[in-house]
Structure formats: C-alpha cells, structure tokens
Amino acid sequence: MPVRIAFVLAATLLSTVPAAAGPANDYPTAARADYVIACMASNGQSHIVMEKCACSIDAIADRITYDDYTAIETVKVMSDLPGERAGIFRSSGWAKDLMDRFRQAQVAADRQCF
C-alpha cells in the first residue's frame, strides 16, 4: 500500500510541474535570419549553404547567449566606425574578450556544420 501511495503522489507532482520553456539561448527569428543571409553572402547562395549557415547560427546559439550576441554585434559595428569614440570598441579588453568568444564559437560551428 505505501508504494502505491508514493506512486500516486509522484504522478500527481509530475503532472503539476510546468513544461520547460524553450532553449535558454533562443535567438529571435530575425537575428537568425540576418546571420544566415550574411553567411550565405560569404559562402554561396545554394540550398546546401543555407542549411549549413542555419546549422552554424544554431551552434553559436548553443555557446553564446543572445544578450552576449547582441553585445558582440554592437562591438563589431562600432569598432568599424572611424574616430576616437569608437576606439573604445577597438582597444578595450572586454570588447576583445567578447570577439574572441565569438570567433571561438564560429570556429566550433564551422567544424560542426561545414
């Protein structure tokens, strides 16, 4: 009898646990599409390349949070701007660390997908 009660209690508890939300590093569709479009511009305009580029952003999303990804995109854009104000994005340690993490994630994604 105690085993049956424990089973019923466990089944009741499991049925009240909310389902897991999506992946922790889920990127918005537009961000994924932007990456795939840029990747295809660099690697070719075929369906196979599109699949490889989609795989690549999925692999990057597994390694880098979306918040960090947006910071990386900001650093990339700002470091390309001329002038003194953009210099902080070219020379600061935190920006270099972010870009190094992104490059490592891209290399791992390339190995996995290409």
C-alpha positions as CSV (number, residue, x, y, z in Angstrom):
1,M,0.0,0.0,0.0
2,P,2.7,2.6,0.8
3,V,4.3,2.0,-2.6
4,R,1.0,2.7,-4.4
5,I,0.6,6.0,-2.4
6,A,4.1,7.0,-3.3
7,F,3.5,6.3,-7.0
8,V,0.2,8.3,-7.0
9,L,1.9,11.2,-5.1
10,A,4.8,11.2,-7.6
11,A,2.5,11.1,-10.6
12,T,0.5,14.0,-9.1
13,L,3.6,16.0,-8.5
14,L,5.0,15.4,-12.0
15,S,1.7,16.4,-13.6
16,T,1.8,19.8,-11.9
17,V,5.4,20.7,-12.9
18,P,5.3,23.2,-15.7
19,A,6.7,22.2,-19.1
20,A,10.2,23.6,-19.8
21,A,10.3,26.9,-21.6
22,G,12.3,26.9,-24.8
23,P,16.0,26.9,-25.1
24,A,17.8,29.3,-22.7
25,N,19.7,30.9,-25.6
26,D,16.8,31.2,-28.1
27,Y,17.6,33.9,-30.6
28,P,14.8,35.8,-32.3
29,T,14.0,34.6,-35.8
30,A,15.1,38.0,-37.3
31,A,18.6,37.6,-35.7
32,R,18.9,34.1,-37.0
33,A,17.8,35.1,-40.5
34,D,20.2,38.1,-40.6
35,Y,23.1,35.7,-39.7
36,V,22.1,33.1,-42.3
37,I,21.8,35.9,-45.0
38,A,25.2,37.2,-44.2
39,C,26.7,33.7,-44.1
40,M,25.2,32.9,-47.5
41,A,26.6,36.1,-48.9
42,S,30.0,34.9,-47.9
43,N,29.7,31.2,-48.7
44,G,27.3,30.9,-51.6
45,Q,23.6,31.1,-52.5
46,S,22.7,27.4,-52.6
47,H,20.2,25.5,-50.5
48,I,23.0,23.4,-49.0
49,V,24.9,26.5,-47.9
50,M,21.6,27.8,-46.4
51,E,21.3,24.6,-44.3
52,K,25.0,24.9,-43.2
53,C,24.5,28.6,-42.3
54,A,21.4,27.8,-40.3
55,C,23.3,25.0,-38.5
56,S,26.0,27.5,-37.8
57,I,23.8,30.0,-36.0
58,D,22.2,27.2,-34.1
59,A,25.6,26.0,-32.9
60,I,26.6,29.6,-32.0
61,A,23.3,30.0,-30.0
62,D,24.3,26.9,-28.0
63,R,27.5,28.5,-27.0
64,I,26.6,32.3,-26.6
65,T,23.6,33.9,-25.0
66,Y,21.5,36.2,-27.1
67,D,22.5,39.1,-24.9
68,D,26.2,38.5,-25.5
69,Y,25.5,38.0,-29.2
70,T,23.9,41.5,-29.4
71,A,26.8,42.9,-27.5
72,I,29.2,41.3,-30.0
73,E,27.2,42.7,-32.9
74,T,27.4,46.1,-31.3
75,V,31.2,45.8,-30.9
76,K,31.6,44.7,-34.5
77,V,29.6,47.7,-35.8
78,M,31.1,50.2,-33.5
79,S,34.7,49.1,-34.0
80,D,34.4,49.7,-37.7
81,L,33.4,53.3,-37.2
82,P,36.1,56.0,-37.5
83,G,37.1,58.3,-34.7
84,E,38.1,58.4,-31.2
85,R,34.8,57.5,-29.6
86,A,34.7,54.2,-31.5
87,G,38.3,53.5,-30.2
88,I,37.0,52.0,-27.0
89,F,35.4,49.2,-29.0
90,R,38.7,48.6,-30.8
91,S,41.1,48.6,-27.9
92,S,39.2,47.6,-24.7
93,G,39.9,44.3,-23.1
94,W,36.2,43.4,-22.6
95,A,35.4,44.0,-26.3
96,K,38.4,41.9,-27.4
97,D,37.2,39.1,-25.0
98,L,33.7,39.2,-26.5
99,M,35.1,39.0,-30.0
100,D,37.4,36.1,-29.0
101,R,34.5,34.2,-27.6
102,F,32.5,34.8,-30.8
103,R,35.4,33.7,-33.0
104,Q,35.8,30.5,-30.9
105,A,32.1,29.8,-31.2
106,Q,32.2,30.4,-35.0
107,V,35.2,28.0,-35.4
108,A,33.3,25.4,-33.4
109,A,30.2,26.0,-35.5
110,D,32.2,25.7,-38.8
111,R,33.7,22.4,-37.7
112,Q,30.2,21.1,-36.7
113,C,28.3,22.4,-39.8
114,F,30.6,22.9,-42.8
